[in-house]
Amino acid sequence: MTTARHDTTYADRVIAATAARMNERVSRISAAIRTYIEDDIADLRRDPHTGDLLFESVEANIATVLHALRYDLSVADIQAAPAVVDYARRLAQQGVPANALARAYRIGQRRLTEMVFAELHTMEIPLAERINVVERMTPTLFEYIDHITEQVLEIYDDEREQWLESQNNIRAVRAREVLGSRQAIDVDAVTEAIRYPLRWYHLALVLWCPDGEIDSDAVPNLQRFVRELADALDVAANPLVIAADRISVWAWLPYRSERAGLVDAVRKYVSTRRDAPDIAVGTLAAGVDGFRRSHRGAQRACSVASVYGQPPPSVVAADDPGLTTAALLGNVVDEARGWVREVLGDLAGDTDNDARLRETLRVFLRTGSSYKAAAAELNLHSNSVKYRVGRAIARRARPIGADRLDVELALLVCHWYGPPVLRPEPGR
């Protein structure tokens, strides 16, 4: 027992002496380890200021662990020094991968351990005592790095999240400024600020969560869906996605030139995803004006889909036949409802039979009052079309003459808005 106490006391003195000697040249040791880290990890070879922060972080860590060794302190309660925190936050802001930071600590630990052992070799220590010293020092070195690494990675994650949120907020503010501005803007400056090519072609989207599926992850899930959709649609650069509110986002997909079939591509992709949100799609347009026009188109499509309440997943596009006109007519649903009933009479009833008659009449009028063309589109016999058109006119209770345009528009509003503009069945 006496020998064990003597060995422990001797080891403590050697460890304290070693730590004190190394602390006298802590700056040189830190500079060497900084170089060692930067030579090994390319992501950390950045601007001079970041390099200086790395040195300060290394020096603070080494000084702290040497202090713990010298005075036999527990590392469990040690908090990361300000320089250590600043460096972790700097890397988070620069988008340096977290694994590069973790690797820097592992490399630094290895190099410091080698230096400590080299220092021990310069001292006159009996072999048996040397082993005891090493066995006592090694756990402290490993435990310190493990403890501090856990702290700095948590600091990194928090800073990264806050930084991205801040940058996204800035992008959202600048994007909204572009949408709302009536004056000329510095296109190149705004492009750099929002990291999105405003001079290219844009396909705007509005995405929102189905009713009853709102949670705190709604916006992140929608943002992730946009990125996956963008990959599937082969965009030419990263999409711009900003939160519109807590359940919806606005997005723009960039292309260098005109592209055909994008709406069909969106619908095809959505059909493969059971988790797809509701989506309104604008029209592909170029430049700053196109950025705005495509968004307005997506918003109009969204307004129609929101009123109608289509079951998800649904894709409504601004260039769907008649949608833009329906959106303009349906801006005030209560007024549209009254007007539709005046124009269509009993044909505005919210029944399956009236719905079939309205759809047949709508297609018949749109195809130039051709029974044959309407039959081909509706997949009906021309006599069935003729019968339904007659029944529709009878339900309206007056022929279609000088007010044909009103009838077509009213049918269009019914087609897009459905029940909100129809007359409920008696008893509903």
PyMOL commands that set and color helices and strands:
alter all, ss='L'
color gray80, all
select helices_A, chain A and resi 2-24+26-40+42-44+48-70+82-94+98-121+127-180+187-194+218-232+262-271+287-308+323-329+333-348+352-366+371-378+382-396+404-417+419-421
alter helices_A, ss='H'
color red, helices_A
select strands_A, chain A and resi 201-208+240-245+248-255+278-281+285-286+315-317
alter strands_A, ss='S'
color yellow, strands_A
deselect
rebuild
show_as cartoon
